[in-house]
Amino acid sequence: MLALRNLSVFAITFIVYGSINAQLSSKDSSLLNTSIRNVFSYYDLNIGEQSAKFNGSQNKGYSTAILEKNPYYIYSDFDKGFIVYEHILYDNLSLIYDEVADIVVLQDSSHKIELISEKLNSFGIHDAQFKYLARNETTSSDLLKNGFYQVLVDNKTSLFKKETKKISEQIVGDELNYQIETSTYHYILKGNQYHEIQSQNAILRLLKDKEKELKRFIKTKHLSYRKDKDNMLKEVVEYYNLLTV
């Protein structure tokens, strides 16, 4: 019901805007535009926050010692992003992605809200987009686990990246030190199956129907799996999609 009311606010706003704006002077039109922006600001600061609170729990965060090692994606600070939560888009939110717990945390005016992963279809932060993927009976899968995967290519044949972090403890003298180990995995979705890719030969075997063309492309573009996995796999999968249109 809340989502429907949110959409109604936007629908009514644009209908009124469209019918009135054409009849107003430039000065009056400017005032109307300001009012429209105020409606969106109210939505972001109030309705959007309340929607998240109804679906999440308080996030406790980490100690300062662990924060120094950065358990989050790229930065340990909140940044602006978007979420698609139960198929509803919410934009201009303060988010952070915890790669240790594999959860997304939303910061509103007074709370850090831990969103329910299964209800979070996708999200975007730091110019990257992530999608919730799950192992199930209908899709054959080499996926590491259910969770969030970065979308590198979204097409007929898609490419995903999974970065995980694990905290370890070590006693040095009288002090307890923390370390964070980072692991990275890549998966190609071809047909109804996710395939883990661990080498250049693995991707060529998977896309063997265009192997000759892809080998030539890799050589021409000077792509290196060892030096830059993300870029090499992204370029190859995008080119494969062009070849198989």
N, C-alpha and C positions, 0 to 999 in steps of 0.2 A: 504493500500500500504506500509506504514511504517513497519508494522508487517512482511509482506512478505520480505521486504528488510532485516530485522533483521534475519529472518530464513535463507535467502540466504547467509548471511555472515558466519553463522555457518556451513551450508551445504558445501560451497566451501572450508572453512577452513579444515574440516575433510576429504574431498575428497583429497585435496592436501596433507594433512598430511599423510593419509594412503598410498598414492602412492609413496611418497618421502622418508618417514622415514625408510622404510625397506632397502633403498639403501645407507643410510648415515652411516658414522662412528659414534662412540659414542660421539665424540666431536661435530660433526656437528649436530647430533640428539639433543644434549643438547641445542644448539643454536636455533634449530627449535622449541623445546618445549618452550623456553623462548619467542619466537615470538608468539606462539599460546596463551600463557598466556597474552601477551600484547594485543592481539585482544579482548580477553574476558574483560580485564580491560577497554579498550576503550569503549566497549559496555556498561559496567556497569556505567561508568562515564559520557558518552555522550548520546548514543542512548536511553538507558534505562530512563535517566532523561527526555529527550525531550518527550518521549512517555507519561510520566505521566503529564507533563506540558500541553500537548494538551487536557487533559481530566479533569483537576481539576482547583480549584481556590485557591487563597491565604488564608491561615488559620491565623486568628488573635490571637489564643491562649487565655490564661487566665491571670488575674492579679496575682501578687505574692501571695496575701492573699488566693486566691483559689487554686493556685498550691501547697501551703503548705498542703492542705487537700487531694491532689491527685485525680483529676477527671479522671485519666487514668487507664488502665489495669495494675495492679501490680506496675509499676514504672512510674514516671513522666519524664523519660528521653527516648530519642530515642534509639532504639536497632536494630540490624540487623535482617532482616526477608525477607519473600518473599510475592509476591502477584500474583494472577491469575486475570488479568485485561482484560475483554472482551475475555476470554479464552486463553490469552497469558501469559506464565509464565515469571516473572521478579524476579530474585534472588539477594541476597546480597544488599538489600536496607535498608535505615535507616527509621524505621517506629515507630509510636506510635498510640495506639488505645484509642480514647476518648470515655469513657463509658457513659458520660453525654449526649453528642450529638449523640452517636452511629455512629461515623465516624472514618475513618483511615486517618492519616496524614503522608505524606512522606516528608522527609527532603533531599533536594539536596544541592548543593554547596552554594546556595544563597536564597533558598525559602523554605517555609513550605507549601506543596501542599495538599489541602483537596480533596481527591479522591471522585469521584461520586459513592455512595454506590451501586446503581443498576447495575453498570458496573463492580464492584469488586466481582467476583465470590467467591473467598476465599483468605485467607491470613494466614501467620504464623508468630508468634512472641513469644519470651520467652518460647520456647519449647511447645507452644500450637497452635492448628490450629482452624481457624474460617471459617464458611461458611455463605453466605448470603441466608437466608430463607425468603420466601414470602408467605403470605396467598393468595390463588387463588381459582378459581372455580372448578378445577379438584382435589384438595387435601383438604379433610376435615381437619380442623385445630383448635387446641386450642392455637396456638401460641399467645404470648403476642402482637406482632406487626411484621411488616416487619423489617428485620435488621440482624445483625451479631450474630451468635450463636456458642459457642465453641463446637467443635466436640469431644465428649468423647468416643463414639463407632461409627464406620462407617462400617455397615454391613447390612445384610438383615433386621434386626431390629436394629435401630440406637438410640443413646442417645446424646442429646444436652443439653447444659447449657447456660442460659442467665443471665448475671449479668448486672444490671442497676445501675446508680448512679444519684442522684438528689441533686442539690445545694439549700440550704435554707439560708435565711438571718435572723439575729437576732441583734437587737440593745442592747448593754450592756453599760450603762452609755453614754459616748459620742462616743463609738466605734461601728462600724458595723462589726459583726463577721459572718463568713461563716461556715456552716456545710455541710457535704456530707453524705447522707443516701444511703446505698447500699442494694439492693434487689436481691435475687437469685431465679431463676426458672429452673426447669428441665423438659425436654420433651422427650418422646419416640416416634419415628416414626415406626409404625407397619402397614404394608400394605400401604395404601395411607392416613393415618391419623396421625396427631400429637396429643399426649395425654400428658397433664400436669400431672406430678407426684408430689404429696404433702405428701405422706406417704409410709411406707413399704407395708401396705395393698393395696394401690392403684396399686403398681407395680405387686403385686401378683394377683390381680383381672384382670389386663390387660393381664398378661401372664398365665392365669388360666389353659391352656392346659398342662402346666408343673409345676403346683403349688406345688405338693408334692415334686418333685425333687428340686425345688428352695428353699422350706422351709428347706429341709435337708442340702442343700448347704450353706445357710445363717447361719444355726446353726453350721455346721462343721467349717466354715471359720471365725466364730465369727464376722460377719458383723453387723454393726449398722447404721441404717439410721439416727438416732438422732446425733450420734457422728461424722460421716463422710459420708455425703450424696453422695459426688462425688464418692468415692471409692466403697461404697456399691452398688450404682446403676450401676456403670461401671462393677463391677464383676458379678452382677446378669445378666445384659444384655449380656455380653460376654458369660456367661455359657449357657444362653437361646439359643443363636445362635448355640452353639456347640450341644445342645440337638435337635435342629430342622434342622440340615443340611439335 
